[in-house]
Amino acid sequence: MDRIKSQTKSRIRSERIYNGMPARELGSEGWHKPWSGGNGGNCLEAMKLADGRIAVRQSTDPDGPALIYTSDEMTAFIEGAKAGEADFLLS
């Protein structure tokens, strides 16, 4: 019975998660700064959600919007960035 309650709670919570939602609604625990560097503290924070999607927010605006990506979308982004496909953003 507890497993069913947990699955139902996860499903309901997942259905309420949407792109652009206030990041604070996802809670304050579980955010990481994988892209942190020597940029004066301006970095992105990411959180893996229970359903496998990834939430991303701006570290300097933790109450701002969260962008929600599927695992496949984040994989494509990271692999593309590693391959230099996003280098045009830096020039």
N, C-alpha and C positions, 0 to 999 in steps of 0.2 A: 504494500500500500504506500509506503514512504517513497519507493521508486517511482510510482505513478504520480504522486504529488510533485515530486522533484521534476519529472519530465514535463508535467503540465505547467509548472511554474516557469521552467526554462522556455517552453514554447510560447507562453503568453508574454514573457519578457522579451523574447526575440521578435515577436510580432509588433511590439511597441517601439523597437529600435529602428530608426529611420535616418537617412542621410540629412544632415543639417540640424539634427536635434541638439538641444543644449547638452554639452558634454557633461555638465554636472549631474544630469539625470542618469549617467552611467556609473556614478560613484567616484570616489577619490582613490580607491585601491586598485592596483593592477596596471596603472599607467607606467610606461617605461620611456626613456629617452634614447632610443637606439641611434639617433642621428646627431647626438650632442657633440660639440666640438669647441673650438676656440672662437665662438661667435658671440661672446658676451651673454650667453644664457638664452639667446633666441633660437629655439629649436622645436622640433616636432616631438610629440609624445604619442605613443601607440599603445593600444590595449587589445589583446586577443579576447574576443567575446565567446560566450559559451557555445554558440552555434558555429564557430569557426571563422566568422567574419572578423575584420580588423577595424577598429575605430582609431582615427587620427585626430589630434587636436593641436592647436598652437600652445606652446608651453607658457607664453606670456599672457594668454587669455584662456585659462582653464574653464571658465564659465561660458565661453563662446561656443560656436557650433562644432559638432563632431562630424567628420566625414567618415562614412561607413563603406568599406570595400570588402568584396568577397576575397577569399584566399587566393583564387585564380587571378583576380585583378592585381592584388598586391605582389604575387609572384611575378606576373608580367612586368610590373613596374620595376621591381628590384632587379630582375634579370636584364631588362632594357637599360636601366641606369648603369649597371655593371658593364654592359657592352658598349657604353658611350652614347646610347641613343638619346639621352637627355642633355648632352654636353652643350647643345645650342642655348640652353637656359642660362648658362654661365658666361656666355660671350656677349 
